[in-house]
């Protein structure tokens, strides 16, 4: 094996792919697509449609007027209490409402039943709102019937909104503020990027091998370099393309984060200055000065503060290590599959054992968000075929001992070396085999060939 030959192949693969328009477009569009993947589902979940839903109600309890208030999306219309349930069903077609509700009169225990009739199935949100309103109205009535003095004042006093300030402590007792929501977001983004990059660039290696084999270019190349040198040069060349894109994305996101941090700091300083000036002008009437309303700036500042508590450098380093090793492992297997077929349509069967571990890792990753220290999460973060996705889902939570991280990386590197050797033996025979659709039996037979 000559390193100079591998270097030539790497340079050829890298320069060819970086100069393509598709590389430039992907480099620019991928961050936008990733942002869309996070923003669009939230927007869809918040979208309630352009038409205002009208719900007519027969309130037999006489309690719901103050508990069901119309808004921009839903209008509640109260019908005469004398309307019976049977007459409501018979005249349903004449109502403008899409849904009518019949709330029965109170029984001896102070409870009521609710029946909904609608032209289409009642939405989960509307159903939940009505159930909550009726339950709250009945509860408040029962409490008031206890004949407690100053009931409303007492209820205002006992109502409390509690938020948990979560901290983790190390062995020395040093505390660090936690933000599980932020951990989950970072873990999801990093794990999904690992999955996407490994699959995307591994498939790129496979398609490149098939293309060169189909065009018979490989026959010319292997006359000058060995098949192993060709395979490793192609794998490493594509890896450098991926790292180039990643570096550009980090710079772009870093610039955006710094700009956002500067804007938030400036706006907050302006707010504080305004409040200070107001208090200076009216020193004797501080009680009448409104507190500083940070609004969305406060929320953004809180998010920025949570991000500052996370060891971004460690996370990015682990991401690079697991991406490189995970990519090398799967790219070697994809290269072997590409060498064994004559066209991309024939890769489905042979690539199935490669894609299944990737999919399993993705599913376990979703479990890891909720249980980063479970036995399933721990073992899946150590097993080489799933560790790139699962370990990246655990690291932001700070629950990974050093020995688990080191063991996971060593096993992943060792597995790559083993599969690179196996893939090279398949690649050496398959790259010059034409006209036959290879099977798993053929692959095992090629492994037995002597070098």
N, C-alpha and C positions, 0 to 999 in steps of 0.2 A: 504494500500500500504506500503510495507516494502522496504526501501532504500537498505537494505542489499541484498535482492533478486535481485533488479535491478542491483546492483553492481556485483553480480555473473554472471548475464546474460551478462553484458557489458564485463567483463573479458573474458568470454568464446568466445563471438563474436570477440573481438579484437585479442586474441591470436590465434584463429583458422585462421583468415583471414591474419594476418601479417606473419604467418609462411608459407603461400602458396607461391609456385614459381611464380604464376601469380602476386602477390603483388610486389615481387622483380622486375620482368620484367617490370611491369607497371611503377614502381617508376623510373626505369632507362630509359625506352623507351619513356615515355610521354613527357619529355622536348625535346627529339630529334624530336618527331613527331610534337610538337608545333612549333619548329624551322623550320621544313620542311614545315608546313602549311604556314609560312610567306615567306620562301625563294623560295620554288618551284614555286609558281605562278609568282613571279618576274622573275625567270630564264626562265620560259616558255614564258612569254611576251617578253623577250629580245631575245629568240631564233628565228632565221630567216631561219633556215634550212641549210643543208649542201651544196645544189646546188646553184650556182651563177645564179641569174636571169638576163637574157639578154633582154633588151628593145631596139627595133629599132625605130628611129624617123625620120620622114620627117618634117623638120623645115622650114615651109613657111615664118616664120618671120625673120629668120636668126639671132635670138637673143639668142638662148638657149645654145650655146656652153659653155658659162662661168657660166651658172646657173645650169646645170645638170652634176655633176661630178661623175664618176664611183667610187665605193668603193668595199670592199671585198664581199659584198652581191649583189650588182646590177651593171651591166655594161650597159652603154648607147652607142648605135651605131647610128651615124647619116648617113642617106641615102641621095642620091642625091636629091637636092631640086626639080629637074624636075619631080620626081616621082609623078604621079597623085593619087588621092584617089582611083579611080576605079582600076588602075593597081596594087595598093598596096593590095587591097582585093583579086584580082585574083591570085596574086603570093604569097599570104600569106603562103600557104602550103610549099613553098620552103624555107622559112626563118628558120634559126636556132633559132630565137628569139621566146620566149613564148608570147611576146606582141609586137605589133607595134603601134606607135602613129602617127597620121596625124595632124599636126598643120597648120591651114590654113594661107594664107598670111594675112597681116594686112589690115583691112578695112579702110574706110575714117576717122573713129573715133580713129584709132590706136588700135583696139581690134582684137582678133583672137579667133577662136574656136578650141577645141581639141577633137579628136575622137580616141578612143582606140579599137583595135581589138586584141583578145587574145584567146588562146586555152582553157583556163580556166578563170573563173571570176577574174578580176583584183583585187589584194589585196588592202585593205584599206590604208596601209602604202604607197605602190607605187603610188596609186592614189593621196593621199595627197601630196606626194613629188612633183609630176609633176604639180599639180594644184598650189602649192606654188611657184615653180620655174617659171612657165609661168606668174603668176600674178605679181611676183616681177620684171621679165624682162620687162613686158609691163608698169608697173608703173615707173621703172627707165627710160625707153625710153621717156615716156611722160614728165617726169621732166626735162630731158636733152633738150627736144625740146623747153622748155621755154627760152633757151638761157641765162642761168644765168652764170655769170663769176665765175670761181673757184668752179664749181658745186660739184666736187668730194670732195674738201676740206670742203665745207659747209656741205655736207651730213655726213662726218666723224665727224664734230663738233656737229651736232644736234642729232646724234644717242646716246642714253643713255640707260643703263641697270639699272633699279630701283628695289631695294629690300626694302620691308617694314620692319622696326624695330618696332615690336608691343609690347606695354606695357599696363598693366592694372594698374589703380590707385585705391587705397582705399580711404575712406572718409578723411583721413589725408593728402592725396596727395602723399603717398609713392608709388613708382612705382615698378613693377615687370615685367621682360622681359617675353614675351609670345612665345610659340612655338606650334602653332596649330597642326602641323604635329605630333609632339611628343605626344601631348595630345590625338590625335586620335589613335595613335598606342597603347598607354597605355590603353585607354578606350576600344578599340577593344579586346585586349588580356584579360583584366580583365573580361569584360562582357561575352566573349565567354567561359572563364574558369568557371565562375559561372554557365552558362547554361550547360556546359559539365559535371561539377562535380555534380550538382543537379540531372541531368537526369541519369548520370552513377551510382552514389551511391544510389539514390532513387530506381532505377531499381534493384540494388543489394539487397536492403532490400526486395523488392517484390519477387525476385527469391528465397531468403533464406526462406521466409515464405512458399512459394509454396513447396520447397524441404522438409522442415520439416513436412509440412502437408501431402505430398504424402508418405513419409516414415513412417508416423504415430508416429514420434518421439515426436510431439507436445502433443500427448495424455499423454505421460509420464511426459513431462515438466510441463503441466498445473495442474498436480496432486500435484505439490510442490509449484508452484508460480501462481499468478493470470495472466489472459490473458493481463491485462494492463501492469503489470510488465514485462511480456515477450516482449510485443510490444515495450515499451520504452527502455528496455535493448538492444534489437536488433537495434533500431534506433540510440541510443547513441553510441553503440559499433562500428557500421559502420562509424559514424561521427568521432570517434577518429582515425579510420584507415585513413580516408580522411585527417584529420589534420596532421597525421604523415607524409603522403606523401607530403603534402603541405610544412611542415617544412623542409623536406629534399630538396625539390626543391628550396626553398628560400635560404638555405645555399649554394647549388650548384651554383645558379645564382649569389648570392652575392660574392662568391669566384671568379667566372669568371669575374664579373664586376671590382672587386678590382685588379685582375691580369691585365686586359686590361687597366685600368686606370694607373697602375704602368708602363706598357710597353710604353704607349703613352707619359707619362711624361718624361720617360727616353729618348725616341727617340727625343722628342722635345728639351730637354736640350742638346743633342748631336748636333742637327742641329744649335741651337743658338751658341753653343761653336765653331762650325766650322766657322760660319759667323763672329764671333767676332775675331777669330784668323786670318782670311783672311783680315779683315779690319785693324788689328794691324800691319800686315806685310806690308800693302800698304796704309799707312795713307794719302798719297797725291793723291791717285787715287781712292777715294771712289766712284766716278761716274762709274768706270768700274767694281765695285764689284757687282755681281748679288745678288738680294734680296734672303732671305732665302726661299727656296721652301719646304713648309711643305707637299704639295701634299695631299695624303689620311690622313696623320696624322692630318692635320688641320681640316679636316671634322670630323674625329673621336673625336678630342678634342672638337669641337663645339657641337657634340651630347652629349658628357659627361658633358659639361657645361650646356646644356639644361636640362639634367636629374637632375643635382645638384640643379636646380631652383625649382624642383617639390618636394612637401612634401611627400616623399615616405612613411614615418612612418604613416601619416594619411591615405594614400591610402590603405596600407596593413591592418591597423586596421579596416577600413570600409569594406575591402574585407572579412576579417575574420567574422565580425559581420553579413554581408549579406549572406555569404556562410552558416554559422551555422544556422541562422534563416530560410533562404530560403530552405536549405536542410531539416531541421526539419519539416517545413510545408509540403513540397512535399513528404518526406519520410513517414510521417504519412498517407497520402492519398494512397501512393503506398502500404503500409503495409495493409491497409484495402482492397485494390483490391486483393492483394495476398491471403488474408485469405478467399476471397469469391469464389475462383476458385480452381480446382483440378490440372490444368496444365497451362503452360505458354501460350499455344495457345488460351486459353479462355480469356486472359486479354485484348485483343485489344479493344473490345467494352467498357469495364469498365474504361480502362486507357485513353480513348480519351479525356474526360473532364479535365484530368490532363495535358496531353501533349499540348493541344491547348493553354492554357495561357502561357506555356513556349515558344511556337513558336511565339505567338504574341509579347511577351517580346523581343524575338530575333529580330523580324522585326522592332519594335519601336526603338530598340537599334541602328540600322543602320540609322534611321532618326535622332537620337539624336546626332550622330557625327557631323552633319551639323548644327543642331539647338538645342543646349543643353538647351536653355532657353524658347523654345516654349511651348505653353499650353499642347500639347500632351506629350512632354517629361516630363514636371513638374508633370502632373497628373499620368502618367504611372510610375514615380519614387516614387510616394506615395502609389498607389494601391498595396496591398501586393503581389498579384500574379505575377506582372511584375516588382516590385521595385528592386529585387536583380540584374537583368540584366541592367535595365535602369538607376538606380541611380549610378551604377559603371561606366556607360558611361558618366555621367554628372560630377562626382566628380573631375576627372583630370583637367577639364576646370576651376575649382574654382568658379563656378557660383551657387553653392547650398547654400542658406541661412541656418543658424543653425536650425531654426524652421522647415524647410522642412525635414532636415535630421533626427531630433529627432522625428517628427511626423511619418515619414516613418518607422523608426525602431520600434516605439511603436505599430503602426498598424500591422506591420509584426509579432511582438511577440504576440500580442493579437489574431491575426488570427490563429497562430500556436496553441495557447491554445484551441481555439474553435474547430478547426479541429482535434486536438489530442483527445478531448472528443468524437467528433462524430466518428472518426475512431476507437476509443477503443470500442464503443458500437457495431460497425459492426464487428470488429476483434473478440470480445468475442463470437459472435454467429457463424460467418463464419469459424473460425479456426477449429470447430468441426463438420462442415457440409460437407458431402461427397455425391457424386453421382448425384449432380444436378448442372447445369450451372446457376449461379446466374444472375439475371437481376437487373436493377435499381429499379424495383418494390420491389424485395426481400430486397434490401439494405434499402429502406425506411421503410419496414415492420420491419426489425431488429432494426432500430433506436427507434421504439416505445416499444420494449421490456423493461420491468422494470429490474433494476439491482438486 
